[in-house]
Amino acid sequence: MKLSIFAFFLAALAGSFMAIQGALNAALGKKIGMLEATMIVLLIGTLAALLALYPLGLAKGEMGNLFRCPWYFFLGGVLIVLITYGVVASIPSLGVANATTAIVAAQVLTAVLLDHFGLFGLQAIPFSWWKVGGLVMMAVGTRLMLLQ
């Protein structure tokens, strides 16, 4: 599998945005409540996606595939509520760095499993001993980050 520098850059940028977003969401949650902040953030995200979708060609017909998707593809909508709420609720007590460390560690572990089994129609990328080493180092790094 060839790695794309542009895709790696986008992923790194998304990671940076996730840390900033977590801090902003937590600050909003402290002002208006955690579940309320979750709703507002997702509402604004929905509006932003609609604004981005229209100029990018809503009329191209891709939305016609919406009703051909398996039902479980739509669980991402439920998961984003749980993710956003989890971020809003965890950052005030853990801090941005600790919460993000826990989030990333769990995310990578889950991603390795998703890749290995090729779940949700994605290409299977087998588990390797290199990944075991990476997960061990990540676990040690996570523990170090979470030390007080």
N, C-alpha and C positions, 0 to 999 in steps of 0.2 A: 504494500500500500504506500503510495507516494504522498508525502505530506505537502500541502500547499502552504506557502509562506503567507499568502493573503488570508487563507482560512485560519491559520494559526494567529495572525494579527487580529482578525475579527474576534476570535475566541478570547484572546487576552484582553481586548478592549471590552468585551462583554463582561469579563471577570472584574475589571476595574469599575465598570458601571454598576455591577451588582453590589460592590462594597459601598459605593456612593449612594445607590438607591436604598440600601439597607439603612444607612445612617439617616437619610431623609425620611424614610418611612417610619423609623422609630421616633424621630423628632415629631412628626405629624401625629403619631399614635399617642405620644405623651400629651399633646394639646387637645386632641378630639376623641381619644379612645382607640384601642387597638383594632377592634372589628370595624369601627367606622373608618379608620385610616385605610384598612385593607380594602374596603368598598370604594373609597374615593380614589385610591391609587389604581385599582382595576378599572374603574369607570373612565378615568383619564387615559389609561392605557388603551381601552377600547376605542375611545374617540380618536386618539393618535393613530391607531392602526387603521381606522376607517379613513382618516384624512390621507394617510400614506397609500392605502389601497386604491382609492379612486384614481389619482393621477397615474398610478403604475399600471392601470389597465384592468379594472374590475370587469370590464366587458369582454375580456379575452376568452372567457368561458371556463376557466379553471374552477370557479365556484360551482359549476355544474356537476363536478365530481363529489361535492359535499355529501350527497345522499348515497353515494357508493362506498363510503368509508365504513369500516367496521365500527360498531358502537363504542368500543373501548378506546378508539382514537380520540374521542371527545372527553375522556377523563382528564386530559391536560387542563381543561377549564376548571375542574374541581381541584386538581393539584395546585394550580397557581394561587387559588384562594388559601389553601393550607400552607403553601410556601411563603406567600406574602405575610400571612398572619404569624407564622413561625419566626420570620425575620423581625417583624415589628415587635413581637413579644420577647424575643431573646436578646436583642442588642442592648436594650436599657440595662439589663442586669449583667450581661457578660461583657459588653463592650463590642465595638465593631470588629476588632482583630480576632478576639476569641470566638465570637459567633461565626464569623466568616471562616475561621479555621475549622470549626466543627462542621459547618455546612459543606465546605470543599472536601474534607476528608470523607464524609458520608456520600457526597456526590461522586467522587472518584471510585470508591468501592462499589457503589451501585452501577456506575458506568462500565466498570470492568465486567461485571456479571451480565449486563445487558449486551455488551459486545460479544462476550464469550458464547452466549446462547443465541445471538442474532435475533433478539426479541423484537416484536412489532414490525417485522418485515425488513429489518436492517441487516446489512451484511455481517455475518459472523466473523469476529476477529478473535482467534483462539487465545486462551490464557497461556502465559508463558512464565518461566522462572524469572525472567527479567521483571515482569510485572509483580511477581511475588516480592522481589527485592525492593521495587519501587513502593509497593504498599507497606512493607515493613518500615522503610525509611520515612514514608509519609506518616505512619502511626507514631514513630518516635518524634518526628517534627511536630506533630499535633500535640503530643504529650508535653513537649518542651514549651510550645506556645501557650498551653493552658495552665502551666505552673504559675503560681502566684508569687 
